[in-house]
């Protein structure tokens, strides 16, 4: 698979008082929002990173949105979702790294 046939994404958690979870599809960012969004993600705690096969990106986006919603619904005392669980849910959509 060519490098331009996949999209890099990250699920991250804010480090401020809010501690919300978010996701970012790096290659989908517009030029005017790129620096701000990358800075937000870089300032957060990485939960998961990977590459999505572009032919399955919309389906993967829906699953990633659901994962982030579930993470945001967790109580602070609940155990977070493991990387293995996220990989399992995205198994049909993930592409190998370049």
N, CA, C and O atoms as a Tinker XYZ file with bonds, in Angstrom:
   392  protein
     1  N      0.847000   -1.178000    0.000000    73     2
     2  CA     0.000000    0.000000    0.000000    64     1     3
     3  C      0.890000    1.237000    0.000000    63     2     4     5
     4  O      1.828000    1.337000    0.791000    81     3
     5  N      0.596000    2.160000   -0.874000    73     3     6
     6  CA     1.379000    3.397000   -0.958000    64     5     7
     7  C      1.059000    4.308000    0.219000    63     6     8     9
     8  O     -0.031000    4.249000    0.788000    81     7
     9  N      2.018000    5.144000    0.574000    73     7    10
    10  CA     1.845000    6.050000    1.716000    64     9    11
    11  C      0.670000    6.993000    1.521000    63    10    12    13
    12  O      0.053000    7.411000    2.500000    81    11
    13  N      0.350000    7.335000    0.287000    73    11    14
    14  CA    -0.759000    8.263000    0.060000    64    13    15
    15  C     -2.115000    7.561000   -0.011000    63    14    16    17
    16  O     -3.119000    8.200000   -0.325000    81    15
    17  N     -2.161000    6.269000    0.274000    73    15    18
    18  CA    -3.407000    5.509000    0.311000    64    17    19
    19  C     -3.901000    5.297000    1.733000    63    18    20    21
    20  O     -4.789000    4.479000    1.975000    81    19
    21  N     -3.326000    6.030000    2.665000    73    19    22
    22  CA    -3.707000    5.867000    4.069000    64    21    23
    23  C     -3.715000    7.234000    4.747000    63    22    24    25
    24  O     -3.082000    8.186000    4.290000    81    23
    25  N     -4.447000    7.296000    5.842000    73    23    26
    26  CA    -4.565000    8.529000    6.615000    64    25    27
    27  C     -4.097000    8.262000    8.038000    63    26    28    29
    28  O     -4.550000    7.314000    8.681000    81    27
    29  N     -3.193000    9.096000    8.525000    73    27    30
    30  CA    -2.727000    8.980000    9.906000    64    29    31
    31  C     -3.739000    9.660000   10.826000    63    30    32    33
    32  O     -4.231000   10.748000   10.528000    81    31
    33  N     -4.041000    9.002000   11.947000    73    31    34
    34  CA    -4.959000    9.575000   12.916000    64    33    35
    35  C     -4.422000    9.381000   14.323000    63    34    36    37
    36  O     -3.518000    8.580000   14.560000    81    35
    37  N     -4.995000   10.131000   15.248000    73    35    38
    38  CA    -4.624000   10.019000   16.661000    64    37    39
    39  C     -5.860000   10.256000   17.513000    63    38    40    41
    40  O     -6.673000   11.134000   17.222000    81    39
    41  N     -5.989000    9.467000   18.561000    73    39    42
    42  CA    -6.957000    9.728000   19.624000    64    41    43
    43  C     -6.133000   10.249000   20.785000    63    42    44    45
    44  O     -5.150000    9.625000   21.183000    81    43
    45  N     -6.529000   11.389000   21.329000    73    43    46
    46  CA    -5.760000   11.987000   22.419000    64    45    47
    47  C     -6.686000   12.543000   23.487000    63    46    48    49
    48  O     -7.885000   12.720000   23.273000    81    47
    49  N     -6.095000   12.812000   24.640000    73    47    50
    50  CA    -6.834000   13.382000   25.765000    64    49    51
    51  C     -6.226000   14.717000   26.132000    63    50    52    53
    52  O     -5.008000   14.842000   26.260000    81    51
    53  N     -7.085000   15.723000   26.302000    73    51    54
    54  CA    -6.612000   17.038000   26.725000    64    53    55
    55  C     -5.960000   16.926000   28.098000    63    54    56    57
    56  O     -6.338000   16.078000   28.906000    81    55
    57  N     -4.988000   17.779000   28.355000    73    55    58
    58  CA    -4.307000   17.753000   29.656000    64    57    59
    59  C     -4.801000   18.847000   30.590000    63    58    60    61
    60  O     -4.339000   18.934000   31.728000    81    59
    61  N     -5.736000   19.692000   30.133000    73    59    62
    62  CA    -6.255000   20.735000   31.018000    64    61    63
    63  C     -7.303000   20.155000   31.966000    63    62    64    65
    64  O     -7.466000   18.937000   32.039000    81    63
    65  N     -7.999000   21.002000   32.676000    73    63    66
    66  CA    -8.971000   20.550000   33.673000    64    65    67
    67  C    -10.098000   19.720000   33.058000    63    66    68    69
    68  O    -10.667000   18.865000   33.736000    81    67
    69  N    -10.424000   19.953000   31.810000    73    67    70
    70  CA   -11.512000   19.261000   31.134000    64    69    71
    71  C    -11.199000   17.783000   30.900000    63    70    72    73
    72  O    -12.052000   16.926000   31.134000    81    71
    73  N     -9.980000   17.478000   30.440000    73    71    74
    74  CA    -9.501000   16.121000   30.181000    64    73    75
    75  C    -10.363000   15.373000   29.167000    63    74    76    77
    76  O    -10.490000   14.151000   29.253000    81    75
    77  N    -10.952000   16.080000   28.218000    73    75    78
    78  CA   -11.779000   15.463000   27.176000    64    77    79
    79  C    -10.921000   14.696000   26.181000    63    78    80    81
    80  O     -9.751000   15.011000   25.965000    81    79
    81  N    -11.533000   13.683000   25.582000    73    79    82
    82  CA   -10.896000   12.917000   24.520000    64    81    83
    83  C    -11.316000   13.494000   23.170000    63    82    84    85
    84  O    -12.447000   13.953000   23.009000    81    83
    85  N    -10.410000   13.468000   22.216000    73    83    86
    86  CA   -10.649000   13.962000   20.861000    64    85    87
    87  C     -9.896000   13.073000   19.879000    63    86    88    89
    88  O     -9.069000   12.250000   20.274000    81    87
    89  N    -10.192000   13.249000   18.595000    73    87    90
    90  CA    -9.401000   12.568000   17.571000    64    89    91
    91  C     -9.072000   13.553000   16.475000    63    90    92    93
    92  O     -9.735000   14.577000   16.309000    81    91
    93  N     -8.033000   13.223000   15.731000    73    91    94
    94  CA    -7.580000   14.069000   14.633000    64    93    95
    95  C     -7.143000   13.168000   13.483000    63    94    96    97
    96  O     -6.429000   12.186000   13.684000    81    95
    97  N     -7.583000   13.516000   12.278000    73    95    98
    98  CA    -7.107000   12.869000   11.059000    64    97    99
    99  C     -6.121000   13.850000   10.453000    63    98   100   101
   100  O     -6.530000   14.847000    9.858000    81    99
   101  N     -4.846000   13.588000   10.591000    73    99   102
   102  CA    -3.823000   14.563000   10.221000    64   101   103
   103  C     -3.866000   14.978000    8.759000    63   102   104   105
   104  O     -3.733000   16.163000    8.455000    81   103
   105  N     -4.047000   14.043000    7.863000    73   103   106
   106  CA    -3.984000   14.388000    6.444000    64   105   107
   107  C     -5.263000   15.046000    5.939000    63   106   108   109
   108  O     -5.313000   15.472000    4.785000    81   107
   109  N     -6.288000   15.138000    6.765000    73   107   110
   110  CA    -7.538000   15.790000    6.368000    64   109   111
   111  C     -7.601000   17.258000    6.769000    63   110   112   113
   112  O     -8.572000   17.941000    6.445000    81   111
   113  N     -6.591000   17.752000    7.463000    73   111   114
   114  CA    -6.625000   19.126000    7.963000    64   113   115
   115  C     -6.437000   20.139000    6.840000    63   114   116   117
   116  O     -5.601000   19.963000    5.954000    81   115
   117  N     -7.235000   21.205000    6.898000    73   115   118
   118  CA    -7.052000   22.326000    5.977000    64   117   119
   119  C     -5.834000   23.117000    6.416000    63   118   120   121
   120  O     -5.438000   23.079000    7.581000    81   119
   121  N     -5.249000   23.828000    5.479000    73   119   122
   122  CA    -4.028000   24.594000    5.767000    64   121   123
   123  C     -4.226000   25.595000    6.902000    63   122   124   125
   124  O     -3.337000   25.756000    7.738000    81   123
   125  N     -5.379000   26.270000    6.947000    73   123   126
   126  CA    -5.596000   27.299000    7.966000    64   125   127
   127  C     -5.826000   26.738000    9.366000    63   126   128   129
   128  O     -5.655000   27.465000   10.344000    81   127
   129  N     -6.205000   25.474000    9.490000    73   127   130
   130  CA    -6.435000   24.891000   10.811000    64   129   131
   131  C     -5.327000   23.931000   11.244000    63   130   132   133
   132  O     -5.303000   23.494000   12.394000    81   131
   133  N     -4.429000   23.607000   10.352000    73   131   134
   134  CA    -3.411000   22.584000   10.590000    64   133   135
   135  C     -2.583000   22.848000   11.848000    63   134   136   137
   136  O     -2.498000   21.984000   12.720000    81   135
   137  N     -1.978000   24.020000   11.950000    73   135   138
   138  CA    -1.086000   24.306000   13.080000    64   137   139
   139  C     -1.821000   24.253000   14.413000    63   138   140   141
   140  O     -1.320000   23.680000   15.380000    81   139
   141  N     -3.004000   24.848000   14.463000    73   139   142
   142  CA    -3.769000   24.885000   15.717000    64   141   143
   143  C     -4.166000   23.477000   16.153000    63   142   144   145
   144  O     -3.997000   23.122000   17.320000    81   143
   145  N     -4.685000   22.681000   15.238000    73   143   146
   146  CA    -5.140000   21.332000   15.577000    64   145   147
   147  C     -3.974000   20.415000   15.952000    63   146   148   149
   148  O     -4.089000   19.614000   16.880000    81   147
   149  N     -2.871000   20.527000   15.245000    73   147   150
   150  CA    -1.698000   19.713000   15.576000    64   149   151
   151  C     -1.148000   20.122000   16.935000    63   150   152   153
   152  O     -0.727000   19.265000   17.712000    81   151
   153  N     -1.146000   21.413000   17.232000    73   151   154
   154  CA    -0.672000   21.884000   18.542000    64   153   155
   155  C     -1.564000   21.359000   19.663000    63   154   156   157
   156  O     -1.063000   20.976000   20.720000    81   155
   157  N     -2.877000   21.335000   19.445000    73   155   158
   158  CA    -3.791000   20.794000   20.461000    64   157   159
   159  C     -3.498000   19.317000   20.719000    63   158   160   161
   160  O     -3.429000   18.881000   21.868000    81   159
   161  N     -3.328000   18.556000   19.645000    73   159   162
   162  CA    -3.054000   17.127000   19.791000    64   161   163
   163  C     -1.695000   16.895000   20.439000    63   162   164   165
   164  O     -1.553000   16.016000   21.289000    81   163
   165  N     -0.695000   17.680000   20.043000    73   163   166
   166  CA     0.654000   17.527000   20.601000    64   165   167
   167  C      0.683000   17.871000   22.084000    63   166   168   169
   168  O      1.494000   17.322000   22.830000    81   167
   169  N     -0.184000   18.765000   22.516000    73   167   170
   170  CA    -0.243000   19.141000   23.922000    64   169   171
   171  C     -1.037000   18.165000   24.771000    63   170   172   173
   172  O     -1.048000   18.277000   25.997000    81   171
   173  N     -1.699000   17.210000   24.135000    73   171   174
   174  CA    -2.498000   16.230000   24.862000    64   173   175
   175  C     -1.732000   14.944000   25.121000    63   174   176   177
   176  O     -0.563000   14.803000   24.760000    81   175
   177  N     -2.421000   14.016000   25.756000    73   175   178
   178  CA    -1.862000   12.685000   26.029000    64   177   179
   179  C     -2.343000   11.738000   24.929000    63   178   180   181
   180  O     -3.547000   11.565000   24.739000    81   179
   181  N     -1.413000   11.132000   24.214000    73   179   182
   182  CA    -1.781000   10.199000   23.150000    64   181   183
   183  C     -2.405000    8.952000   23.752000    63   182   184   185
   184  O     -1.845000    8.337000   24.660000    81   183
   185  N     -3.568000    8.588000   23.238000    73   183   186
   186  CA    -4.257000    7.368000   23.642000    64   185   187
   187  C     -4.010000    6.279000   22.605000    63   186   188   189
   188  O     -3.798000    5.117000   22.949000    81   187
   189  N     -4.040000    6.671000   21.322000    73   187   190
   190  CA    -3.879000    5.694000   20.243000    64   189   191
   191  C     -3.511000    6.431000   18.962000    63   190   192   193
   192  O     -4.044000    7.506000   18.689000    81   191
   193  N     -2.619000    5.868000   18.191000    73   191   194
   194  CA    -2.306000    6.390000   16.857000    64   193   195
   195  C     -2.303000    5.238000   15.869000    63   194   196   197
   196  O     -2.041000    4.090000   16.226000    81   195
   197  N     -2.595000    5.563000   14.638000    73   195   198
   198  CA    -2.582000    4.534000   13.616000    64   197   199
   199  C     -2.817000    5.126000   12.247000    63   198   200   201
   200  O     -2.873000    6.343000   12.068000    81   199
   201  N     -2.952000    4.230000   11.282000    73   199   202
   202  CA    -3.208000    4.605000    9.898000    64   201   203
   203  C     -4.466000    3.888000    9.436000    63   202   204   205
   204  O     -4.663000    2.706000    9.718000    81   203
   205  N     -5.311000    4.617000    8.723000    73   203   206
   206  CA    -6.558000    4.089000    8.185000    64   205   207
   207  C     -6.408000    3.943000    6.677000    63   206   208   209
   208  O     -5.876000    4.827000    6.005000    81   207
   209  N     -6.883000    2.822000    6.159000    73   207   210
   210  CA    -6.950000    2.617000    4.714000    64   209   211
   211  C     -7.951000    3.628000    4.150000    63   210   212   213
   212  O     -9.106000    3.650000    4.573000    81   211
   213  N     -7.526000    4.457000    3.210000    73   211   214
   214  CA    -8.386000    5.519000    2.678000    64   213   215
   215  C     -9.674000    5.003000    2.047000    63   214   216   217
   216  O    -10.670000    5.726000    2.019000    81   215
   217  N     -9.681000    3.780000    1.544000    73   215   218
   218  CA   -10.903000    3.252000    0.940000    64   217   219
   219  C    -11.962000    2.942000    1.991000    63   218   220   221
   220  O    -13.126000    2.728000    1.654000    81   219
   221  N    -11.566000    2.917000    3.262000    73   219   222
   222  CA   -12.493000    2.608000    4.362000    64   221   223
   223  C    -12.558000    3.737000    5.394000    63   222   224   225
   224  O    -13.002000    3.524000    6.522000    81   223
   225  N    -12.123000    4.919000    5.013000    73   223   226
   226  CA   -11.968000    6.015000    5.972000    64   225   227
   227  C    -13.285000    6.443000    6.621000    63   226   228   229
   228  O    -13.310000    6.691000    7.827000    81   227
   229  N    -14.366000    6.537000    5.870000    73   227   230
   230  CA   -15.624000    7.026000    6.456000    64   229   231
   231  C    -16.168000    6.053000    7.495000    63   230   232   233
   232  O    -16.675000    6.476000    8.533000    81   231
   233  N    -16.067000    4.761000    7.227000    73   231   234
   234  CA   -16.482000    3.772000    8.223000    64   233   235
   235  C    -15.615000    3.831000    9.462000    63   234   236   237
   236  O    -16.110000    3.721000   10.584000    81   235
   237  N    -14.319000    4.004000    9.256000    73   235   238
   238  CA   -13.383000    4.115000   10.381000    64   237   239
   239  C    -13.668000    5.364000   11.198000    63   238   240   241
   240  O    -13.604000    5.332000   12.427000    81   239
   241  N    -13.983000    6.463000   10.524000    73   239   242
   242  CA   -14.286000    7.715000   11.232000    64   241   243
   243  C    -15.480000    7.519000   12.176000    63   242   244   245
   244  O    -15.462000    8.009000   13.305000    81   243
   245  N    -16.504000    6.813000   11.723000    73   243   246
   246  CA   -17.678000    6.567000   12.563000    64   245   247
   247  C    -17.304000    5.747000   13.799000    63   246   248   249
   248  O    -17.789000    6.023000   14.896000    81   247
   249  N    -16.450000    4.750000   13.627000    73   247   250
   250  CA   -16.023000    3.931000   14.764000    64   249   251
   251  C    -15.160000    4.748000   15.712000    63   250   252   253
   252  O    -15.321000    4.647000   16.928000    81   251
   253  N    -14.253000    5.548000   15.186000    73   251   254
   254  CA   -13.387000    6.380000   16.025000    64   253   255
   255  C    -14.222000    7.399000   16.796000    63   254   256   257
   256  O    -13.960000    7.639000   17.975000    81   255
   257  N    -15.219000    8.000000   16.156000    73   255   258
   258  CA   -16.113000    8.928000   16.856000    64   257   259
   259  C    -16.826000    8.217000   18.000000    63   258   260   261
   260  O    -16.959000    8.775000   19.089000    81   259
   261  N    -17.289000    6.981000   17.762000    73   259   262
   262  CA   -17.966000    6.212000   18.806000    64   261   263
   263  C    -17.012000    5.891000   19.955000    63   262   264   265
   264  O    -17.400000    5.970000   21.121000    81   263
   265  N    -15.775000    5.534000   19.638000    73   263   266
   266  CA   -14.777000    5.252000   20.672000    64   265   267
   267  C    -14.534000    6.493000   21.516000    63   266   268   269
   268  O    -14.505000    6.410000   22.744000    81   267
   269  N    -14.359000    7.645000   20.874000    73   267   270
   270  CA   -14.115000    8.896000   21.602000    64   269   271
   271  C    -15.325000    9.247000   22.469000    63   270   272   273
   272  O    -15.158000    9.696000   23.603000    81   271
   273  N    -16.536000    9.051000   21.954000    73   271   274
   274  CA   -17.736000    9.300000   22.760000    64   273   275
   275  C    -17.759000    8.403000   23.994000    63   274   276   277
   276  O    -18.075000    8.862000   25.092000    81   275
   277  N    -17.426000    7.128000   23.816000    73   275   278
   278  CA   -17.387000    6.196000   24.949000    64   277   279
   279  C    -16.333000    6.615000   25.968000    63   278   280   281
   280  O    -16.581000    6.573000   27.173000    81   279
   281  N    -15.166000    7.015000   25.489000    73   279   282
   282  CA   -14.109000    7.458000   26.399000    64   281   283
   283  C    -14.547000    8.692000   27.182000    63   282   284   285
   284  O    -14.257000    8.804000   28.373000    81   283
   285  N    -15.238000    9.610000   26.528000    73   283   286
   286  CA   -15.706000   10.817000   27.209000    64   285   287
   287  C    -16.830000   10.530000   28.196000    63   286   288   289
   288  O    -17.045000   11.304000   29.129000    81   287
   289  N    -17.551000    9.422000   28.001000    73   287   290
   290  CA   -18.624000    9.045000   28.920000    64   289   291
   291  C    -18.118000    8.303000   30.151000    63   290   292   293
   292  O    -18.867000    8.117000   31.110000    81   291
   293  N    -16.850000    7.872000   30.138000    73   291   294
   294  CA   -16.292000    7.148000   31.280000    64   293   295
   295  C    -16.181000    8.061000   32.493000    63   294   296   297
   296  O    -15.896000    9.253000   32.370000    81   295
   297  N    -16.408000    7.491000   33.646000    73   295   298
   298  CA   -16.155000    8.193000   34.896000    64   297   299
   299  C    -14.642000    8.243000   35.103000    63   298   300   301
   300  O    -13.929000    7.346000   34.653000    81   299
   301  N    -14.154000    9.256000   35.764000    73   299   302
   302  CA   -12.709000    9.420000   35.993000    64   301   303
   303  C    -12.094000    8.187000   36.663000    63   302   304   305
   304  O    -10.908000    7.915000   36.481000    81   303
   305  N    -12.890000    7.442000   37.436000    73   303   306
   306  CA   -12.381000    6.267000   38.147000    64   305   307
   307  C    -12.449000    4.988000   37.319000    63   306   308   309
   308  O    -11.896000    3.965000   37.723000    81   307
   309  N    -13.119000    5.029000   36.166000    73   307   310
   310  CA   -13.214000    3.852000   35.306000    64   309   311
   311  C    -11.885000    3.601000   34.599000    63   310   312   313
   312  O    -11.132000    4.531000   34.309000    81   311
   313  N    -11.619000    2.343000   34.334000    73   311   314
   314  CA   -10.415000    1.997000   33.569000    64   313   315
   315  C    -10.606000    2.453000   32.128000    63   314   316   317
   316  O    -11.668000    2.228000   31.548000    81   315
   317  N     -9.593000    3.092000   31.540000    73   315   318
   318  CA    -9.722000    3.547000   30.145000    64   317   319
   319  C     -9.717000    2.361000   29.183000    63   318   320   321
   320  O     -9.314000    1.256000   29.547000    81   319
   321  N    -10.160000    2.598000   27.976000    73   319   322
   322  CA   -10.154000    1.574000   26.939000    64   321   323
   323  C     -8.705000    1.279000   26.550000    63   322   324   325
   324  O     -7.914000    2.202000   26.352000    81   323
   325  N     -8.363000    0.014000   26.443000    73   323   326
   326  CA    -6.984000   -0.357000   26.114000    64   325   327
   327  C     -6.709000   -0.171000   24.624000    63   326   328   329
   328  O     -7.627000   -0.143000   23.804000    81   327
   329  N     -5.435000   -0.046000   24.296000    73   327   330
   330  CA    -5.024000    0.047000   22.893000    64   329   331
   331  C     -5.438000   -1.217000   22.141000    63   330   332   333
   332  O     -5.808000   -1.148000   20.969000    81   331
   333  N     -5.379000   -2.358000   22.804000    73   331   334
   334  CA    -5.778000   -3.617000   22.171000    64   333   335
   335  C     -7.262000   -3.608000   21.825000    63   334   336   337
   336  O     -7.659000   -4.097000   20.768000    81   335
   337  N     -8.082000   -3.051000   22.715000    73   335   338
   338  CA    -9.521000   -2.968000   22.448000    64   337   339
   339  C     -9.796000   -2.044000   21.263000    63   338   340   341
   340  O    -10.646000   -2.343000   20.424000    81   339
   341  N     -9.082000   -0.930000   21.195000    73   339   342
   342  CA    -9.251000   -0.001000   20.075000    64   341   343
   343  C     -8.808000   -0.666000   18.776000    63   342   344   345
   344  O     -9.497000   -0.561000   17.761000    81   343
   345  N     -7.675000   -1.345000   18.798000    73   343   346
   346  CA    -7.196000   -2.064000   17.614000    64   345   347
   347  C     -8.234000   -3.082000   17.158000    63   346   348   349
   348  O     -8.502000   -3.208000   15.963000    81   347
   349  N     -8.810000   -3.799000   18.098000    73   347   350
   350  CA    -9.825000   -4.790000   17.759000    64   349   351
   351  C    -11.030000   -4.176000   17.073000    63   350   352   353
   352  O    -11.548000   -4.732000   16.105000    81   351
   353  N    -11.474000   -3.043000   17.565000    73   351   354
   354  CA   -12.642000   -2.387000   16.974000    64   353   355
   355  C    -12.343000   -1.809000   15.597000    63   354   356   357
   356  O    -13.241000   -1.680000   14.766000    81   355
   357  N    -11.087000   -1.463000   15.356000    73   355   358
   358  CA   -10.693000   -0.873000   14.071000    64   357   359
   359  C    -10.022000   -1.874000   13.130000    63   358   360   361
   360  O     -9.512000   -1.484000   12.080000    81   359
   361  N    -10.017000   -3.142000   13.489000    73   359   362
   362  CA    -9.219000   -4.130000   12.753000    64   361   363
   363  C     -9.516000   -4.186000   11.258000    63   362   364   365
   364  O     -8.600000   -4.440000   10.476000    81   363
   365  N    -10.728000   -3.964000   10.840000    73   363   366
   366  CA   -11.055000   -4.011000    9.422000    64   365   367
   367  C    -10.719000   -2.741000    8.664000    63   366   368   369
   368  O    -10.914000   -2.666000    7.451000    81   367
   369  N    -10.213000   -1.738000    9.377000    73   367   370
   370  CA    -9.973000   -0.425000    8.780000    64   369   371
   371  C     -8.512000    0.012000    8.821000    63   370   372   373
   372  O     -8.105000    0.900000    8.072000    81   371
   373  N     -7.735000   -0.603000    9.680000    73   371   374
   374  CA    -6.349000   -0.175000    9.863000    64   373   375
   375  C     -5.472000   -0.564000    8.679000    63   374   376   377
   376  O     -5.651000   -1.617000    8.065000    81   375
   377  N     -4.532000    0.304000    8.379000    73   375   378
   378  CA    -3.536000    0.055000    7.333000    64   377   379
   379  C     -2.176000   -0.021000    8.004000    63   378   380   381
   380  O     -1.974000    0.598000    9.049000    81   379
   381  N     -1.237000   -0.767000    7.429000    73   379   382
   382  CA     0.099000   -0.816000    8.024000    64   381   383
   383  C      0.781000    0.547000    7.921000    63   382   384   385
   384  O      0.522000    1.300000    6.982000    81   383
   385  N      1.653000    0.868000    8.883000    73   383   386
   386  CA     2.393000    2.131000    8.786000    64   385   387
   387  C      3.297000    2.124000    7.555000    63   386   388   389
   388  O      3.684000    1.063000    7.066000    81   387
   389  N      3.632000    3.322000    7.059000    73   387   390
   390  CA     4.486000    3.378000    5.857000    64   389   391
   391  C      5.869000    2.819000    6.107000    63   390   392
   392  O      6.699000    2.797000    5.198000    81   391
